[in-house]
Amino acid sequence: MAARSPNGMITAVLLFVIIGLISESQLPFGAEVARYLEFVLTTDFDLHFATKPIEQLRQAFADFDLAVLTQALPRVPTGW
């Protein structure tokens, strides 16, 4: 696996600091940001609905052989 650059980590930390400052400030939307952040961090997201079809496709094409498909095609006379 390729080494990741630190830019992603720096961006994530900066976003959390900015969101934290907004939620702790006395801005009118600060409480809404804090509630949204609490929802995102405490919700257990289930991605099984997305990975199940992908896994089914992977199993369906695991034994796929392109050579069998090309042998089954009709031969076209070229006249050469």
N, C-alpha and C positions, 0 to 999 in steps of 0.2 A: 504494500500500500504506500502511496506517495506521502511524503511528509506534508503536513498542512502548514500554511503560513499563519503567523500570529495575527493577521489582520482580522480573521473571523472572531477570534477570542477578544480582541480589543473592541471590535464593534459590539459584541454581545455585552461586554462589561459596560461600555458607554451607554448602550440602550437601557440597561437595568439601572444605572445611576440616574439617567435623565428621567425615566419613569418613576423612580423612587423620589426624586426631587419634586416632580409634579404632584405625586400623590400625597406627599407630606406638606406641600405648600398650601396656602389658604386660597388657592384659585378655585373658582366655582366648579370646575370639572375634575378637580383633584380627587374627590371622593369616588367619582365614577371610574376613574382610572384605577384606583386602588381596588375597587370591587371587581373590575374586569381582570386585573392582574391576579387577584385571589382566585377567580374562577379558572383562569388559564392554568395556573400552577397547581391547583388541587384537583382538576378534572382528569380522570383516567380515560384517555382517548383510546378507543378500540379500532384499530385499522384492519381487523380481520375481514371486513366487508370488501376491502380493496385488495388484500393479498390472496384471498381465496380464489377469485377468478384467474388471477395471474398464475397461481400454482396449478390450477386445473389445465390451463393452456400449456404450461410447461410439461405436465405429464402427458398431455395429448400429443405433443410434438417431440417427445423424448425419443420415440422409436421411428420418427419420420425419416425416410430415406429418399433423397432426391434422385438417386440413380433408378429406383423403381419407377418413379414418376416419368423420367425421361425415356425409359424403355417402353412404357405403355403408350407413348405418343405415336400417332400414325406416321409412317415414313412418307415423306413428300418427294416424289421424283423430281429431280432438278434438271434432268436432260443432259447431264455432263458425262 
